């Protein structure tokens, strides 16, 4: 985690600090080595948010595109269930940055838990994903005169097959400056509608 509570205030990890988890209230220690990005870790066995994953540099870089007071926000449901959102905007949108593998069951649980959810998926985790994605885009059928949206077949791309079932908004980051794509919708015939979406616009619109 990037933030812990130190004397009741949210603070980033620094050498020698100790704090409390904003989600479960348990003790945390600052990890400030030279290999991984500075972060907070629970002392001993972690029994906190089961959805939380270890952060990569990709994950942290995305979170840092948004104000610190939007990052790692505890979201509490009416039934008392709580989870820590990667980013929660002032309009109530939750943005989850997903690098590691996630099961369909967990994805659906998050879709159901957050009323307004946007996924940003790391499309570079597996070497084949970027190549498959760009190929199906090139082979896809343009929709409308501009061709900004294309119909692509899910069977030809593992990344699309895995995420087309989500009811939330899905964006893929395939690692280039303009390598940001929106999974607009799933079609009943086994295809999906995909559009290239400027990364800068995505960030700017949510920061308004």
C-alpha positions as CSV (number, residue, x, y, z in Angstrom):
1,X,0.0,0.0,0.0
2,X,1.1,3.5,-0.7
3,X,-0.6,5.1,2.4
4,X,-0.9,4.2,6.1
5,X,-2.2,6.2,9.0
6,X,0.6,7.8,11.0
7,X,-0.8,9.6,14.1
8,X,-4.1,9.6,12.4
9,X,-2.8,11.2,9.1
10,X,-2.4,9.5,5.7
11,X,1.3,9.3,5.0
12,X,3.5,7.6,2.4
13,X,6.2,5.1,3.5
14,X,9.4,6.5,4.9
15,X,12.3,4.6,6.6
16,X,11.7,3.9,10.2
17,X,8.0,4.8,10.3
18,X,5.2,2.6,11.6
19,X,1.5,3.2,11.1
20,X,-2.0,1.6,10.9
21,X,-3.8,0.2,8.0
22,X,-6.7,2.5,6.9
23,X,-8.8,-0.5,6.0
24,X,-8.4,-2.8,9.0
25,X,-6.6,-0.7,11.6
26,X,-3.8,-3.2,12.1
27,X,-0.1,-2.3,12.5
28,X,1.9,-1.6,9.3
29,X,5.6,-1.1,8.7
30,X,7.3,1.0,6.0
31,X,9.2,-1.0,3.4
32,X,11.8,1.2,1.8
33,X,14.3,-1.0,0.0
34,X,16.1,-0.3,-3.3
35,X,14.3,-2.9,-5.5
36,X,10.6,-2.3,-5.0
37,X,8.8,1.0,-4.8
38,X,8.4,2.3,-1.2
39,X,5.2,0.8,0.4
40,X,3.5,-0.2,3.6
41,X,3.1,-3.8,4.6
42,X,1.1,-5.4,7.4
43,X,3.0,-6.8,10.3
44,X,2.9,-10.6,10.3
45,X,0.0,-12.4,8.7
46,X,-2.2,-10.1,6.7
47,X,-5.9,-10.4,7.3
48,X,-7.3,-7.3,5.6
49,X,-8.7,-6.7,2.1
50,X,-8.6,-10.0,0.1
51,X,-8.8,-8.1,-3.1
52,X,-5.6,-6.2,-2.5
53,X,-2.5,-7.1,-4.6
54,X,1.2,-6.3,-4.4
55,X,1.9,-3.1,-6.3
56,X,4.1,-3.0,-9.4
57,X,5.7,0.1,-10.8
58,X,2.9,0.1,-13.5
59,X,0.3,0.1,-10.8
60,X,1.9,2.9,-8.8
61,X,2.5,5.0,-11.9
62,X,-1.2,4.9,-12.8
63,X,-2.3,5.8,-9.3
64,X,0.0,8.8,-9.3
65,X,-1.9,10.3,-12.2
66,X,-4.6,11.2,-9.7
67,X,-4.6,13.4,-6.6
68,X,-3.2,11.7,-3.4
69,X,-6.5,12.2,-1.6
70,X,-8.3,10.1,-4.3
71,X,-5.9,7.1,-3.9
72,X,-6.5,4.0,-1.7
73,X,-9.9,5.1,-0.5
74,X,-11.9,2.7,1.8
75,X,-15.3,2.0,0.3
76,X,-17.9,0.8,2.7
77,X,-21.1,-1.0,1.6
78,X,-24.4,-0.8,3.4
79,X,-23.9,-4.3,4.7
80,X,-20.6,-3.4,6.3
81,X,-18.3,-5.0,3.7
82,X,-15.3,-2.8,3.0
83,X,-12.6,-2.7,0.4
84,X,-9.8,-0.3,-0.5
85,X,-10.3,1.2,-4.0
86,X,-7.2,2.1,-6.0
87,X,-8.7,5.5,-6.9
88,X,-12.0,7.0,-6.1
89,X,-12.9,10.2,-7.9
90,X,-14.9,13.1,-6.5
91,X,-17.8,12.0,-8.7
92,X,-17.8,8.6,-7.0
93,X,-16.1,6.6,-9.8
94,X,-13.8,3.8,-8.6
95,X,-10.8,3.0,-10.9
96,X,-9.1,-0.3,-10.3
97,X,-5.7,-0.9,-11.9
98,X,-5.4,-4.7,-12.5
99,X,-1.9,-6.1,-13.3
100,X,-2.1,-9.7,-11.9
101,X,-4.4,-12.5,-13.0
102,X,-7.9,-12.2,-11.6
103,X,-10.6,-15.0,-11.5
104,X,-13.9,-14.3,-13.2
105,X,-15.6,-14.8,-9.8
106,X,-13.5,-12.1,-8.1
107,X,-14.0,-9.8,-11.1
108,X,-17.8,-10.2,-10.8
109,X,-17.6,-9.6,-7.1
110,X,-15.9,-6.3,-7.6
111,X,-18.3,-5.4,-10.5
112,X,-21.2,-6.0,-8.0
113,X,-19.5,-4.2,-5.0
114,X,-18.6,-0.9,-6.7
115,X,-21.7,1.0,-8.1
116,X,-19.5,2.9,-10.6
117,X,-16.4,0.9,-11.6
118,X,-13.8,1.3,-14.3
119,X,-11.1,-1.3,-14.9
120,X,-7.7,-0.4,-16.3
121,X,-6.0,-3.7,-17.3
122,X,-2.3,-4.2,-17.8
123,X,-2.2,-5.7,-21.3
124,X,1.6,-6.2,-21.2
125,X,1.7,-8.8,-18.4
126,X,1.7,-11.7,-20.9
127,X,3.9,-11.3,-23.9
128,X,1.2,-12.7,-26.3
129,X,-1.5,-10.3,-25.3
130,X,-0.3,-7.2,-27.1
131,X,0.4,-9.0,-30.3
132,X,-3.0,-10.8,-30.3
133,X,-4.8,-7.6,-29.4
134,X,-3.3,-5.5,-32.2
135,X,-3.8,-8.3,-34.7
136,X,-7.6,-8.6,-34.0
137,X,-7.8,-4.8,-34.2
138,X,-6.2,-4.8,-37.6
139,X,-8.5,-7.6,-38.8
140,X,-11.6,-6.1,-37.2
141,X,-14.5,-4.7,-39.1
142,X,-14.8,-0.9,-38.9
143,X,-18.1,0.5,-37.5
144,X,-19.3,3.7,-39.2
145,X,-17.4,5.9,-41.6
146,X,-14.6,6.9,-39.3
147,X,-13.5,3.4,-38.3
148,X,-12.6,4.6,-34.8
149,X,-14.6,1.7,-33.5
150,X,-14.2,-1.9,-34.8
151,X,-15.9,-5.2,-34.2
152,X,-13.4,-7.8,-33.3
153,X,-13.7,-11.5,-32.6
154,X,-13.1,-12.6,-29.0
155,X,-11.8,-16.1,-29.8
156,X,-8.7,-14.6,-31.3
157,X,-7.5,-12.7,-28.2
158,X,-7.2,-14.1,-24.7
159,X,-7.3,-10.6,-23.1
160,X,-10.6,-9.8,-24.7
161,X,-12.1,-13.2,-23.9
162,X,-11.2,-12.8,-20.2
163,X,-12.7,-9.3,-19.8
164,X,-15.6,-9.1,-22.2
165,X,-17.9,-10.6,-19.6
166,X,-17.6,-7.6,-17.2
167,X,-20.5,-5.2,-16.9
168,X,-18.1,-2.4,-15.9
169,X,-16.1,-0.1,-18.1
170,X,-12.9,-1.8,-19.4
171,X,-9.7,-0.1,-20.7
172,X,-6.6,-1.9,-21.8
173,X,-3.1,-0.4,-21.4
174,X,-0.8,-2.2,-23.9
175,X,2.2,-0.1,-23.0
176,X,2.8,2.4,-25.8
177,X,2.1,6.2,-25.7
178,X,-1.1,5.7,-27.6
179,X,-1.6,2.1,-26.5
180,X,-4.8,2.7,-24.6
181,X,-8.0,1.0,-25.7
182,X,-11.7,0.9,-24.7
183,X,-13.7,-2.3,-24.7
184,X,-17.0,-0.6,-25.6
185,X,-19.4,-3.5,-25.5
186,X,-19.8,-7.2,-26.1
187,X,-21.8,-8.3,-29.2
188,X,-24.2,-11.3,-29.0
189,X,-22.4,-13.0,-32.0
190,X,-19.1,-13.7,-30.1
191,X,-17.4,-10.4,-31.0
192,X,-16.8,-7.1,-29.2
193,X,-16.6,-3.5,-30.0
194,X,-13.2,-1.9,-29.4
195,X,-11.9,1.7,-29.8
196,X,-8.6,3.4,-29.3
197,X,-8.9,6.0,-26.6
198,X,-6.3,8.7,-25.8
199,X,-4.7,8.0,-22.5
200,X,-4.4,11.7,-21.8
201,X,-8.1,12.2,-22.3
202,X,-9.0,9.3,-19.9
203,X,-6.8,10.9,-17.2
204,X,-8.0,14.5,-17.8
205,X,-11.7,13.7,-17.9
206,X,-11.6,11.9,-14.5
207,X,-9.5,14.7,-13.0
208,X,-12.1,17.4,-13.9
